[in-house]
Amino acid sequence: MTLLLALVLAGSPDAPRLFVLPDPGGSVLGAAAAGTPQSLLDARKLAEQLRYEEAVVEYQRYLSTPERPFTERSAALFELGFIHLVLGDEVTAQQRAVEALELDPKLSLPPGTPQKQVEFLARSKKAWLARARLEVKDREAGDAASLVRVSVSDPEGAVTRVLVRSSARSAGPFTSTEAVCEAGACRAALPSPTGEPSFTAYYFVEALDAAQATVARAGGPDSPFQLVVVEERRWYQSPWVWAIAGVVVVGGAAVGYALTPAPR
């Protein structure tokens, strides 16, 4: 089935052509910039040859190296998304394209790009602009040290719940605390994972829709935020105060006993 699809697309004027700048001969490899990783070059070559499943593997290999420039990664994500579209997986195609726009909102296509790719980018930008977003905000004066504030942008009104998932370890497991939201501003106090008033917690924020599906995240289980809570105790709650008080009481009792006249 995939081979038949490739043959049909190969004969189409809008056959999937990756949007890297072509050289005069039309070769995608000739357009490769100096320093482009071999995995990305291989992925583009395989796509040019209509070997889409193999190209997907190579794109994923390239994307597993996050230190690459964001514009290069954005382009690769969009190219991968278009290949998924060609293979009939529209959901994954849209996800990859939106991820590309998250990395580079100015993502654009060069002149001469096939119309199907231009239309795909336009649809992806529309979906990206309508997507719910979360942003962790700074605490305000008077906030508890454990309080997390989050702003919610939700153009389509898809968000029904906002959860703060936290853990004592960066790798989880994470427990959930439901945030209290009002007019796009949410807040939740992180519980102490150890029961102590001072603690370190790792957390991320997740927005859910009516079907309890994730529609937005700030951070994630692989890239959580870190919060260090140092709770200042009142003077009478400090164990040192009571330890010193105990020494003073015992010392005073000892002195009093020493000064008390012996019974006759």
LINFENZI-V549931 format. One record per backbone hydrogen bond with DSSP energy under -0.5 kcal/mol. NH is the residue of the N-H (numbers start at 0). CO is the residue of the C=O. E is the energy in kcal/mol with one decimal. If there is no record, write none. Layout:
NH:CO:E / NH:CO:E
//
This chain:
4:0:-2.3 / 5:1:-2.5 / 6:2:-2.2 / 7:3:-2.2 / 8:4:-2.6 / 9:5:-2.3 / 10:6:-1.1 / 10:7:-0.5 / 11:8:-1.4 / 14:11:-1.7 / 22:26:-0.9 / 25:22:-2.4 / 30:26:-0.6 / 31:28:-1.4 / 35:32:-1.9 / 40:36:-2.0 / 41:37:-3.0 / 42:38:-2.1 / 43:39:-2.3 / 44:40:-2.2 / 45:41:-2.5 / 46:42:-2.1 / 47:43:-2.3 / 48:44:-1.5 / 49:46:-1.7 / 50:45:-2.9 / 51:49:-1.1 / 54:50:-1.9 / 55:51:-2.5 / 56:52:-1.5 / 57:53:-1.8 / 58:54:-2.7 / 59:55:-2.3 / 60:56:-1.9 / 61:57:-2.3 / 62:58:-2.7 / 63:59:-0.8 / 63:60:-0.6 / 64:61:-1.7 / 65:63:-0.7 / 67:64:-1.3 / 72:68:-2.4 / 73:69:-2.5 / 74:70:-2.1 / 75:71:-2.2 / 76:72:-2.6 / 77:73:-2.2 / 78:74:-2.4 / 79:75:-2.6 / 80:76:-2.4 / 81:77:-2.4 / 82:78:-1.9 / 83:79:-2.2 / 84:80:-1.9 / 85:81:-2.3 / 86:82:-2.1 / 87:84:-1.3 / 88:83:-2.6 / 89:87:-1.1 / 92:88:-2.1 / 93:89:-2.4 / 94:90:-2.1 / 95:91:-2.6 / 96:92:-2.1 / 97:93:-2.5 / 98:94:-2.3 / 99:95:-2.0 / 100:96:-1.9 / 101:97:-2.1 / 102:98:-1.7 / 103:99:-2.3 / 106:103:-2.0 / 109:18:-0.5 / 112:109:-1.4 / 116:113:-0.8 / 117:113:-1.7 / 118:114:-2.8 / 119:115:-1.9 / 120:116:-2.4 / 121:117:-2.0 / 122:118:-2.4 / 123:119:-2.2 / 124:120:-2.4 / 125:121:-1.9 / 126:122:-2.2 / 127:123:-2.5 / 128:124:-2.4 / 129:125:-1.4 / 130:126:-0.5 / 130:127:-0.8 / 132:152:-2.9 / 134:150:-1.9 / 136:148:-2.7 / 142:139:-2.3 / 146:143:-1.7 / 147:187:-2.9 / 148:136:-0.6 / 149:185:-2.7 / 150:134:-2.9 / 151:183:-2.9 / 152:132:-2.7 / 153:151:-0.6 / 155:129:-0.6 / 156:153:-1.6 / 159:207:-3.2 / 160:207:-1.6 / 162:205:-3.1 / 163:176:-3.0 / 164:162:-0.6 / 164:203:-2.8 / 165:163:-0.5 / 165:174:-2.6 / 166:201:-2.1 / 171:168:-1.6 / 174:165:-3.0 / 176:163:-2.0 / 178:161:-2.9 / 179:186:-2.8 / 180:178:-0.6 / 181:184:-2.4 / 184:181:-1.4 / 185:149:-3.4 / 185:183:-0.5 / 186:179:-1.8 / 187:147:-2.0 / 189:145:-2.8 / 189:187:-0.5 / 198:228:-1.7 / 200:226:-3.0 / 201:166:-3.0 / 202:224:-2.3 / 203:164:-2.0 / 204:217:-2.5 / 205:162:-2.9 / 206:215:-2.7 / 207:160:-2.6 / 208:212:-2.0 / 211:208:-2.1 / 214:206:-2.7 / 215:206:-1.1 / 217:204:-2.3 / 222:219:-0.8 / 224:202:-3.4 / 226:200:-3.1 / 228:198:-3.5 / 228:226:-0.6 / 229:227:-0.6 / 230:228:-0.6 / 231:229:-0.6 / 232:230:-0.5 / 236:233:-2.3 / 237:233:-0.7 / 237:234:-0.9 / 241:237:-1.4 / 242:238:-2.1 / 243:239:-2.8 / 244:240:-2.6 / 245:241:-2.2 / 246:242:-2.0 / 247:243:-2.6 / 248:244:-2.7 / 249:245:-2.8 / 250:246:-3.0 / 251:247:-2.9 / 252:248:-2.5 / 253:249:-2.2 / 254:250:-2.5 / 255:251:-2.8 / 256:252:-2.3 / 257:253:-2.2 / 258:254:-2.2 / 259:255:-0.9
//
